[in-house]
Amino acid sequence: MFASQVLRRRSVLAIIFFCSLLYFISSVFRQNVILESSEIREPISLDSIIWEIDLENTVNRTFKKSCRNSIQGKEIIVDERGFVCKRAALSSNGCCVRGADGTRRFVCDSCQMNGCCSMYELCVSCCLQPQKRSVVRKSYVRASRTFRYLFSTVKDIFDVCLAKCRTSSQSVQHENTYRNPNAKFCYGDDLPAVQMS
């Protein structure tokens, strides 16, 4: 009974109201600070990206501490040197073991003329091929305008190829089916051709 009488007093209600208001303002301020610090950065300029792979040092990389790779492949992996290998042929430093059974470099077997491939790892490997550099550079310029957040963290050609080969809204039609289910991973500008089922 005493508690209900205290809560009915205007001064207590005013204190509760102002404390709630203060908490609300501080929460909004903290949220704005977080949003401002995580703003989307502009895509990195063409000149800042490392477009060339040092072929001499990357092929025979036994001294390197680690190799970046696509990580996600269930059966095959592509490393930053353009080698595609079975997951079992991946060394402890993350590089595909050169000379292992099934390990190949710059594989474009499943890729079509428009730069669309059947598998993500093969798309990245083909994209890393030195002869594809001009296509990838041109494609990066166009894509970085459209997909700013995705391309705001790329540092080199491997990052560009990883990002470009991911499926996107450009790979689908009617928001629920791939334009071409057999070639949905693209590194070039051209969209996958629509394949009627």
C-alpha positions in Angstrom: 0.0 0.0 0.0 2.8 2.4 0.9 4.6 1.6 -2.4 1.6 2.5 -4.5 1.1 5.8 -2.7 4.8 6.7 -3.3 4.5 5.9 -7.0 1.4 8.1 -7.4 3.2 11.2 -6.3 4.0 13.6 -9.1 7.7 14.1 -8.0 8.4 10.4 -8.2 6.7 10.0 -11.5 8.6 13.0 -12.8 11.9 11.5 -11.7 11.0 8.2 -13.4 10.0 10.1 -16.6 13.3 12.1 -16.7 15.4 9.0 -16.0 13.7 7.2 -18.9 14.1 10.2 -21.2 17.8 10.4 -20.3 18.3 6.6 -21.0 16.5 7.0 -24.3 18.7 10.0 -25.4 21.9 8.2 -24.4 20.8 5.1 -26.3 20.1 7.1 -29.5 23.4 8.9 -29.2 25.3 5.6 -28.8 23.6 4.1 -31.8 24.4 7.2 -33.9 28.1 6.9 -32.9 28.1 3.2 -33.9 26.4 4.0 -37.3 28.9 6.8 -38.0 31.9 4.7 -37.3 30.7 1.9 -39.5 29.8 4.0 -42.5 30.3 2.3 -45.9 33.6 3.2 -47.3 34.2 4.1 -50.9 35.6 1.3 -53.2 39.3 1.3 -53.4 40.6 3.1 -56.5 42.0 1.1 -59.4 45.5 2.4 -58.7 45.5 1.1 -55.1 44.7 -2.5 -56.1 47.6 -4.9 -56.6 46.7 -6.3 -60.1 49.8 -8.4 -60.8 50.8 -11.6 -59.1 54.5 -12.2 -58.8 54.5 -15.5 -60.8 58.1 -16.4 -59.9 57.5 -16.2 -56.2 53.9 -17.4 -56.0 54.3 -20.6 -57.9 57.2 -22.0 -55.8 56.0 -20.6 -52.5 57.5 -22.8 -49.9 58.9 -19.9 -47.8 55.5 -18.1 -47.4 53.9 -18.4 -44.0 50.4 -18.7 -45.4 48.3 -18.6 -48.6 44.8 -17.2 -48.8 42.2 -19.4 -50.3 38.5 -19.6 -51.0 37.9 -21.6 -47.8 34.3 -22.5 -48.6 34.6 -25.2 -51.2 33.3 -28.6 -50.1 35.5 -30.6 -52.5 37.8 -28.1 -54.2 39.6 -25.0 -53.2 41.3 -22.2 -55.1 44.3 -20.3 -53.6 45.5 -16.8 -54.3 48.0 -18.1 -56.9 45.2 -19.4 -59.1 45.7 -23.1 -58.3 42.7 -25.3 -57.9 43.0 -28.4 -55.9 41.1 -31.0 -54.0 40.6 -30.1 -50.3 42.9 -33.1 -49.4 45.7 -31.5 -51.4 45.7 -28.3 -49.4 48.9 -27.8 -47.4 48.9 -26.6 -43.8 49.8 -23.1 -45.0 46.6 -22.8 -47.0 48.3 -23.2 -50.5 47.4 -25.9 -52.9 50.2 -28.4 -53.2 51.7 -28.0 -56.7 52.0 -31.3 -58.5 49.4 -33.1 -56.4 46.8 -35.2 -58.2 44.1 -32.9 -59.7 45.9 -29.6 -58.9 45.8 -27.2 -61.9 46.4 -23.5 -62.4 44.2 -20.9 -64.0 41.4 -23.4 -64.8 38.8 -22.1 -67.2 37.3 -25.4 -68.3 33.7 -24.7 -67.1 33.7 -21.1 -68.0 31.9 -19.7 -71.0 33.0 -16.9 -73.3 31.0 -14.3 -71.3 33.1 -15.1 -68.2 30.4 -17.1 -66.4 31.4 -20.5 -64.9 29.7 -23.5 -63.4 31.7 -23.5 -60.1 32.8 -20.7 -57.8 36.4 -21.9 -57.4 36.9 -22.4 -61.1 35.5 -18.9 -61.7 38.1 -17.4 -59.3 40.9 -19.4 -60.8 40.0 -18.3 -64.4 39.6 -14.7 -63.2 43.2 -14.8 -61.9 44.5 -15.7 -65.3 46.8 -12.9 -66.5 45.1 -12.8 -69.9 41.8 -11.9 -68.2 43.2 -8.9 -66.3 41.7 -6.2 -68.7 38.2 -7.8 -68.5 38.4 -8.0 -64.7 39.6 -4.4 -64.3 36.8 -3.1 -66.5 34.3 -5.2 -64.7 35.6 -4.0 -61.3 35.0 -0.4 -62.2 31.4 -1.0 -63.1 30.7 -3.3 -60.2 32.4 -1.2 -57.6 29.8 1.6 -58.3 26.9 -0.8 -57.9 28.1 -3.0 -55.0 30.1 -0.4 -52.9 30.0 -2.3 -49.7 31.2 -5.5 -51.2 34.1 -3.9 -53.0 35.1 -1.5 -50.2 37.6 -3.9 -48.7 39.4 -5.4 -51.7 43.2 -5.1 -51.7 44.4 -7.2 -54.7 43.3 -9.2 -57.7 42.5 -12.2 -55.6 40.0 -10.2 -53.5 38.5 -8.7 -56.7 38.0 -12.2 -58.1 36.5 -13.6 -54.9 34.0 -10.7 -54.9 33.2 -10.7 -58.6 32.6 -14.5 -58.8 30.0 -14.5 -56.0 26.4 -14.9 -57.2 24.4 -11.7 -56.9 21.1 -10.3 -57.9 22.5 -10.0 -61.4 22.7 -13.8 -61.6 18.9 -14.3 -61.0 15.7 -13.6 -62.7 12.3 -13.2 -61.1 14.2 -13.1 -57.7 14.0 -16.9 -57.3 15.8 -18.7 -60.1 19.2 -18.4 -61.7 19.4 -17.0 -65.2 21.6 -19.9 -66.1 22.0 -22.6 -63.3 24.9 -24.1 -65.1 26.9 -20.9 -65.3 26.0 -18.6 -62.4 29.4 -17.4 -61.2 30.7 -14.6 -63.3 33.8 -12.5 -63.3 33.0 -10.4 -66.4 30.5 -7.7 -67.1 28.1 -9.8 -69.1 25.2 -11.3 -67.4 24.6 -15.1 -67.6 22.4 -15.9 -70.6 18.8 -16.7 -69.7 18.3 -20.4 -70.0 14.7 -21.6 -70.4 13.8 -24.7 -68.5 
